[in-house]
Amino acid sequence: MAVQLKVLATTVLSIVLLHVSLSEDVEGFRERRAPKIHPHTLLPTPGLIRARGYPAEVHHVATEDGYILELHRIPFSPRRSLGGNPNPINLSQNNVKRSLQLQLLNATAGFQHRSSLIGNSLDPKEPKVVFIQHCVLCSSADFVMNDPNQALAFILSDAGYDVWLGNIRGNIYSRRHRTITAKNPKFWEFSWDTCARYDIPSMLQYVRTNTGANQVSYIGHSMGTTMFFAMMNIHPHINSWVRVMAAMAPVAYMHNKHAPIGVLSPVINGIDRSLTRSGMAGVSNANKIYINANLWVMLRDALHPVYLQVHNYLPVIVAHTPAGTSFRTVTHLLQLVRDRRFQAFDYGPTDNIKVYGTTKPPRLDLAAVTVPVGAFWSDNDWIADPRDVQQTVRELGNVVLNHRVQHNNFNHLDFLWAENAADLVYRHILDLLDRYN
């Protein structure tokens, strides 16, 4: 049975994640005479940032439990410093073409939150700092893989924000630990609630310390929102660290529309135990993200030429996605599908008693989030179903914006890479952040 579960899990994940790991020998890949690919394909996040003419910094922070996380920073915009347009998207349209969904739902609560926070949070001299957190199987690269007027991180930098991009444990940039290596199965014994307990707080505190900002703005995509919501249950005081939170495709509930991988949810705990025993604890557990460029080399000649012309940045995206995580993280997300509740990781009745003192894992309370939250969602999202999103919105403590993307085909990954995301989403995120900075 364990072997069958392993085969099933491996097959489904291979199909759904579109990940082919042909080789871990990066130098060997470079030496082969492969078809020409986009010059950005082999660049890590700092290289992608510098290739667009922006400065990039690399920072490291150690968590309380020993993981070493890598953060990437865009400290300032060269466009802004040179006197160019400080914001390449047309913000003037905000006031004349605002959709009905772009309304402050609780302006009074938002003001009360800001007025009650510690320190000099309302001091106009305090730096404008934003922290952006990626989703499952993703990395900091997702917010810089587009033209400067289309990628979220560059748009925020041009608007005067000090931009920090997080990387949670297990992805390609955060695969170190003080005492164990990523080859040790114990390295991968974590889920997203572990990251909510250690990783996000450690990174936020590091950013606050290094910028001198008492508060930062937070942007999360998908699981980047899940960890934020869970963190406020574990560390409620961190509400005072955040000015405002923009939640793209927020995920707390996942039971209304199942992604293809949802077929595994009924048996996910058994699969997780089987893979853990076999030592297969990491998803996309490659040493380098660049090997995914092999997938592009395989597919490029099979794709229609017109498709290649329109999506010529696709090899860069494929080369950086997926960026890796633990299988337990995927398991935990599928437990949300199975159990229809926002909860801590389910170890099974026996181990739950050892860990939590109850047979079921504790429910996570969305009302613990007192930060002003703007929710950004779309009808065609195959993970963050609108019905699940609206349940999340109802349970959150301080939703100030409930924005439906005005495009019928806008999907989960379009929040990251769509060419029209700047107009449909990012301009409204910037408008929300500016209200609290």
C-alpha positions in Angstrom: 0.0 0.0 0.0 2.8 2.4 0.9 4.4 1.8 -2.5 1.1 2.4 -4.3 0.6 5.7 -2.4 4.1 6.8 -3.3 3.5 6.1 -7.0 0.2 7.8 -6.9 1.6 10.9 -5.2 4.6 11.1 -7.5 2.5 10.7 -10.6 -0.2 13.3 -9.7 2.4 15.8 -8.5 4.4 15.4 -11.7 1.4 16.1 -13.8 -0.1 18.9 -11.8 3.1 20.8 -11.1 4.5 20.3 -14.6 7.9 19.7 -13.1 10.5 17.7 -14.8 13.9 17.2 -13.0 16.2 15.9 -15.6 19.5 16.8 -14.1 21.0 18.5 -11.0 24.2 19.3 -12.9 23.8 23.0 -13.8 27.2 23.3 -15.4 26.5 20.3 -17.5 23.3 21.9 -18.7 25.1 25.1 -19.6 27.7 23.3 -21.6 25.2 21.3 -23.7 24.3 22.9 -27.0 20.6 23.4 -26.1 18.4 25.8 -28.1 18.7 29.4 -27.3 16.6 30.5 -24.3 15.7 33.9 -22.8 18.8 35.5 -21.3 17.1 35.9 -17.9 16.4 32.2 -17.6 19.4 31.3 -15.5 19.3 34.4 -13.3 18.4 34.1 -9.6 16.2 36.8 -8.2 18.9 39.4 -7.5 20.1 38.9 -11.1 16.5 39.4 -12.4 16.3 42.6 -10.5 19.6 44.0 -11.6 18.9 43.0 -15.2 16.0 45.5 -15.1 18.3 48.2 -13.9 17.3 48.2 -10.2 19.7 47.7 -7.2 19.4 44.4 -5.4 20.5 43.3 -2.0 20.7 39.8 -0.4 20.0 39.4 3.3 19.9 36.4 5.6 18.0 35.8 8.8 18.1 32.8 11.1 14.9 31.6 12.6 14.5 30.5 16.2 14.5 26.8 15.2 17.7 27.2 13.1 16.6 27.7 9.5 18.5 30.3 7.5 16.2 32.3 5.2 17.3 34.5 2.3 15.5 37.8 1.7 15.9 40.0 -1.4 15.6 43.8 -1.3 15.1 46.6 -3.8 16.2 49.5 -1.7 15.2 52.3 -4.1 14.1 52.9 -7.7 16.6 54.3 -10.2 13.7 55.6 -12.2 12.5 57.7 -9.2 15.9 59.0 -8.3 16.5 60.1 -11.9 13.3 62.2 -11.8 11.3 59.9 -14.2 7.8 58.9 -13.7 7.7 57.6 -10.1 4.9 55.2 -10.9 4.8 53.8 -14.5 1.2 52.7 -14.2 -1.4 55.4 -14.7 -2.7 56.2 -11.2 -4.8 59.1 -12.4 -7.2 56.5 -13.7 -7.8 55.4 -10.1 -10.2 58.3 -9.4 -12.2 58.1 -12.6 -12.3 54.4 -13.4 -12.8 52.8 -10.0 -14.9 49.7 -10.0 -17.8 49.2 -7.7 -15.8 46.7 -5.8 -13.1 49.3 -4.9 -14.7 50.7 -1.9 -13.4 51.1 1.7 -15.7 48.8 3.7 -14.6 49.8 7.1 -12.7 53.1 7.0 -13.4 53.9 10.6 -12.0 50.6 11.8 -8.9 51.1 9.6 -8.3 54.6 11.2 -8.7 53.2 14.7 -6.1 50.5 13.9 -3.6 53.0 12.7 -4.2 55.4 15.6 -3.7 52.7 18.3 -0.4 51.3 17.0 2.9 51.7 18.9 5.7 54.1 18.3 5.8 56.8 15.6 3.8 54.8 13.1 2.1 57.9 11.8 5.3 59.9 11.5 5.4 61.0 7.9 9.2 60.7 8.0 9.0 56.9 8.7 10.1 55.0 5.6 7.6 53.3 3.4 8.5 49.7 3.6 6.6 46.7 2.0 7.2 43.0 2.5 6.0 40.6 -0.1 5.5 36.9 0.5 5.2 34.2 -2.1 2.9 31.2 -2.3 3.5 27.4 -2.1 6.2 26.1 -4.4 7.2 29.7 -5.3 9.9 32.2 -4.4 10.8 35.9 -4.5 11.4 35.6 -8.2 7.6 35.6 -8.9 7.3 39.3 -8.2 10.1 40.5 -10.6 9.6 38.2 -13.6 8.1 40.9 -15.9 8.8 44.3 -17.3 9.2 47.1 -14.8 5.8 48.5 -15.5 4.2 45.1 -15.1 6.0 43.4 -12.2 4.7 44.1 -8.7 8.0 44.6 -7.0 9.2 47.2 -9.6 5.9 49.0 -9.5 6.1 49.4 -5.7 9.8 50.5 -5.9 8.9 53.1 -8.5 6.2 54.4 -6.2 8.7 55.1 -3.5 8.6 51.9 -1.4 11.5 50.0 0.1 10.7 46.5 -1.2 11.6 43.3 0.6 10.9 39.9 -0.9 10.6 36.9 1.5 11.6 33.2 1.0 10.3 30.6 3.4 12.2 27.5 4.4 12.6 24.8 1.8 12.5 26.9 -1.3 15.7 27.2 -3.4 16.9 30.3 -1.6 16.2 29.2 2.0 17.6 25.6 2.0 20.1 25.9 4.8 20.0 25.2 8.5 22.4 25.8 11.4 22.9 22.1 12.2 21.4 19.9 9.5 21.4 19.8 5.7 18.5 19.6 3.2 19.5 16.0 2.6 18.3 15.1 6.1 14.6 14.2 6.1 14.2 16.1 9.4 14.9 19.3 7.5 11.6 18.9 5.7 9.4 18.2 8.7 7.5 21.5 8.5 4.3 22.9 7.2 3.0 26.4 6.5 1.9 26.8 10.1 5.5 26.2 11.1 6.5 29.0 8.7 3.7 31.1 10.3 5.3 30.5 13.7 8.9 31.1 12.8 9.7 32.3 9.3 7.3 35.2 8.7 7.9 36.7 12.1 11.7 36.4 11.8 11.7 38.1 8.4 9.3 40.9 9.4 11.4 41.6 12.5 14.6 41.7 10.4 13.0 44.1 8.0 11.8 46.4 10.8 15.2 46.4 12.4 17.1 47.1 9.2 14.8 49.8 7.9 14.0 51.6 11.2 10.3 51.2 10.4 8.0 50.3 13.3 5.4 49.1 10.8 5.6 47.6 7.3 2.9 46.9 4.7 2.4 43.3 3.8 1.4 41.7 0.5 0.8 38.0 0.2 -0.2 35.8 -2.6 -2.2 32.5 -1.9 -0.2 30.7 0.8 1.5 34.0 1.5 -1.9 35.0 2.9 -2.5 31.7 4.7 0.7 32.0 6.7 -0.1 35.7 7.6 -3.6 34.7 8.9 -2.1 31.8 10.9 0.7 33.9 12.3 -1.8 36.3 14.0 -3.2 33.4 16.0 0.3 32.4 17.2 1.7 35.9 17.6 -1.2 38.3 18.0 1.2 41.2 18.9 2.5 41.2 15.3 -0.7 42.9 14.3 1.0 46.1 15.6 3.9 45.6 13.2 1.8 45.8 10.0 0.1 48.9 8.6 -2.0 47.2 6.0 -2.2 43.8 4.3 -3.0 43.2 0.7 -4.2 39.6 0.2 -4.0 38.4 -3.4 -6.1 35.2 -3.9 -6.4 34.7 -0.2 -6.5 31.1 1.1 -7.9 30.0 4.4 -10.7 27.7 3.0 -10.3 25.5 -0.1 -13.2 23.2 -0.2 -15.5 24.7 -2.8 -13.5 24.3 -5.9 -10.8 21.6 -6.0 -7.6 22.0 -8.0 -6.6 18.8 -9.8 -4.3 17.8 -6.9 -7.4 17.9 -4.7 -8.1 14.3 -5.6 -5.4 13.3 -3.1 -7.1 15.1 -0.2 -9.0 12.0 1.2 -5.8 10.0 1.5 -3.3 12.7 2.0 -2.3 11.8 5.5 -1.4 8.3 4.5 0.6 9.5 1.5 2.4 12.0 3.8 3.4 9.2 6.3 4.5 6.9 3.4 6.7 9.5 1.8 8.2 10.6 5.1 9.2 7.0 5.9 10.7 6.7 2.4 12.8 9.8 2.8 10.9 11.6 0.0 10.0 14.7 2.2 10.6 17.5 -0.3 8.7 18.6 -3.4 10.9 19.8 -6.2 13.9 18.9 -4.0 16.5 19.9 -6.6 19.7 21.8 -5.7 19.2 24.4 -8.3 16.1 26.1 -9.7 17.8 26.4 -13.1 17.3 22.8 -14.0 13.7 23.6 -14.8 15.0 25.3 -17.9 15.3 21.8 -19.3 11.5 21.6 -19.3 11.4 24.6 -21.6 14.0 23.1 -23.9 11.8 20.0 -24.2 8.5 21.9 -24.8 9.5 24.9 -26.9 9.5 23.0 -30.2 6.2 21.3 -29.4 4.4 24.6 -28.7 2.6 26.6 -31.4 4.9 29.4 -32.9 2.3 32.0 -32.2 2.1 31.0 -28.6 5.9 31.4 -28.3 5.8 34.9 -29.7 3.2 36.0 -27.2 4.7 34.3 -24.2 8.5 34.7 -24.8 9.1 35.1 -21.1 7.7 31.7 -20.4 11.0 30.0 -20.2 12.1 32.3 -17.3 8.9 31.4 -15.4 9.4 27.7 -16.0 13.0 28.0 -14.9 12.0 29.4 -11.5 8.8 27.5 -10.8 8.3 25.4 -8.7 11.0 26.6 -6.3 10.5 23.8 -3.8 8.8 23.1 -0.4 8.1 20.2 1.9 5.6 17.6 1.0 4.0 18.3 4.5 3.2 21.8 3.3 1.2 20.4 0.4 -0.4 17.9 2.8 -1.5 20.7 5.1 -3.2 22.6 2.2 -5.0 19.5 1.2 -6.2 18.9 4.7 -8.1 22.2 4.4 -9.8 20.8 1.4 -10.6 17.5 3.2 -11.7 19.0 6.5 -13.4 22.2 5.3 -11.9 24.3 8.1 -8.9 26.6 8.7 -6.8 24.7 11.1 -3.3 23.7 12.3 -1.5 20.7 10.8 -3.4 17.4 11.4 -0.9 14.7 12.6 -3.7 12.2 13.1 -5.7 11.5 16.4 -2.9 9.9 18.3 -0.2 12.4 17.5 -2.6 15.3 17.8 -3.2 14.5 21.4 0.6 14.6 22.0 1.0 17.9 20.1 -2.2 19.7 20.9 -3.9 17.8 23.7 -6.9 17.0 21.5 -7.7 14.5 18.8 -8.3 17.2 16.3 -6.0 20.1 15.4 -7.0 23.5 16.7 -9.0 25.8 14.4 -7.3 29.0 13.4 -9.4 32.1 14.0 -9.4 34.7 11.2 -10.8 37.3 13.6 -7.3 37.3 15.2 -6.2 39.4 12.3 -6.9 43.0 13.3 -4.7 44.6 10.6 -6.7 46.3 7.8 -6.9 43.8 5.0 -7.7 44.3 1.3 -8.8 41.1 -0.4 -8.2 40.7 -4.2 -9.9 37.8 -5.9 -11.2 36.6 -9.2 -14.1 34.5 -10.4 -11.9 32.1 -12.5 -9.5 31.2 -9.7 -9.0 27.4 -9.5 -7.6 27.4 -6.0 -9.0 30.5 -4.2 -12.7 29.9 -5.1 -14.8 33.1 -4.7 -17.1 31.2 -2.3 -14.1 30.3 -0.1 -12.7 33.9 -0.4 -16.0 35.4 0.8 -16.1 33.1 3.8 -12.6 34.3 4.6 -13.7 37.9 4.1 -16.6 37.5 6.5 -14.5 36.0 9.2 -11.6 38.4 9.1 -11.6 41.1 11.7 -11.0 44.2 9.7 -11.5 43.9 5.9 -11.3 47.4 4.4 -11.4 46.4 0.7 -13.1 43.6 -1.1 -11.9 43.8 -4.7 -13.1 41.5 -7.5 -10.8 41.5 -10.5 -12.6 42.8 -13.4 -11.7 40.1 -15.9 -13.7 36.9 -16.3 -10.7 34.7 -17.2 -8.2 36.0 -14.6 -6.8 33.0 -12.7 -4.7 32.1 -9.7 -1.3 32.5 -11.3 -2.4 35.6 -13.2 -1.9 37.5 -10.0 1.8 36.9 -10.5 2.6 37.0 -14.2 -0.3 38.3 -16.3 0.5 41.3 -18.5 -2.7 43.0 -17.4 -2.2 42.4 -13.6 -0.7 45.8 -13.2 -3.9 47.5 -14.4 -6.4 44.9 -12.9 -4.7 44.4 -9.5 -1.4 46.1 -8.7 -2.7 49.7 -9.2 -5.4 49.0 -6.6 -2.9 47.4 -4.2 -0.8 50.5 -4.5 -3.8 52.7 -3.9 -4.7 50.7 -0.7 -1.1 50.8 0.6 -0.9 54.6 0.0 -3.9 55.1 2.2 -2.0 53.8 5.1 1.4 55.1 4.4 
